[in-house]
């Protein structure tokens, strides 16, 4: 049976949307993937997925993006029933709290009874070759967790 992976992204500059698209391409041969912009995503649908990957930027000096607030609030009411998940995102090391939205999503998905299957990945602005390798490794860990 082909696993179903939800990729939810928040992107202001287009970087995280590109990362979500890259993930989809990496996963497509072995999983059914759905990519959704976070303001259009329904957190309560996540329990229907075999795995969830959240890709988010960090706004200003450590805040969740405005468009992610409702989704994040809904996660607090959710029991993910051990749904597998991973979190990553592009941010800027110039900010006081680099990639804090990645940390917030990771903590909340764990608190919502999700099963983290890959270390969170923080990328400084535009992904370089090493960053893409870490994104690919995250994708492979998600796939391996579904075997």
DASULFEN-V889341 format. One record per pair of residues at least 12 apart in sequence whose C-alpha atoms are under 7 Angstrom apart, sorted by sequence separation. I is the first residue (numbers start at 1). J is the second residue. D is the distance in whole Angstrom. If there is no record, write none. Layout:
BEGIN
I:J:D, I:J:D
END
This chain:
BEGIN
7:20:7, 89:102:6, 88:102:6, 87:102:6, 87:105:7, 87:106:6, 118:138:6, 99:122:6, 118:141:6, 117:141:7, 118:142:7, 117:142:6, 5:31:7, 4:31:6, 5:32:6, 6:33:6, 7:34:6, 8:35:6, 9:36:6, 10:37:6, 2:30:7, 3:31:5, 4:32:5, 5:33:5, 6:34:5, 7:35:5, 8:36:5, 9:37:5, 10:38:5, 39:67:5, 43:71:6, 117:145:7, 2:31:5, 3:32:6, 4:33:6, 5:34:7, 6:35:6, 7:36:6, 8:37:6, 9:38:5, 38:67:7, 39:68:6, 42:71:7, 85:114:7, 2:32:6, 8:38:6, 38:68:6, 84:114:6, 85:115:6, 86:116:6, 43:74:6, 82:113:6, 83:114:5, 84:115:5, 85:116:5, 86:117:6, 93:124:6, 43:75:6, 51:83:6, 52:84:6, 53:85:6, 54:86:6, 55:87:6, 56:88:7, 57:89:5, 76:108:7, 80:112:6, 81:113:6, 82:114:4, 83:115:6, 84:116:6, 85:117:6, 86:118:6, 88:120:5, 89:121:7, 90:122:6, 91:123:6, 92:124:5, 8:41:7, 38:71:7, 47:80:5, 50:83:6, 51:84:5, 52:85:5, 53:86:5, 54:87:5, 55:88:5, 56:89:5, 57:90:5, 58:91:6, 75:108:7, 79:112:5, 80:113:5, 81:114:6, 82:115:5, 84:117:6, 87:120:5, 88:121:4, 89:122:5, 90:123:4, 91:124:5, 92:125:5, 44:78:7, 50:84:7, 51:85:5, 52:86:7, 53:87:6, 54:88:6, 55:89:5, 56:90:7, 57:91:5, 61:95:5, 78:112:6, 79:113:6, 80:114:5, 86:120:6, 87:121:7, 88:122:6, 89:123:6, 90:124:6, 91:125:5, 20:55:7, 60:95:7, 61:96:5, 62:97:5, 90:125:5, 47:83:6, 61:97:5, 62:98:7, 76:112:6, 62:99:7, 63:100:7, 64:101:5, 75:112:7, 62:100:5, 63:101:6, 16:55:6, 62:101:7, 16:56:6, 16:57:7, 58:99:5, 57:99:7, 58:100:6, 6:49:6, 58:101:5, 5:49:6, 57:101:7, 4:49:5, 5:50:6, 6:51:6, 7:52:6, 8:53:6, 9:54:6, 10:55:6, 11:56:7, 56:101:7, 4:50:5, 5:51:5, 6:52:5, 7:53:5, 8:54:5, 9:55:5, 10:56:5, 11:57:6, 56:102:7, 3:50:6, 4:51:7, 5:52:6, 6:53:6, 7:54:6, 8:55:6, 9:56:6, 10:57:6, 10:68:7, 16:89:6, 16:90:6, 15:90:7, 26:136:7, 15:126:7, 27:139:7, 26:139:7, 23:139:6
END
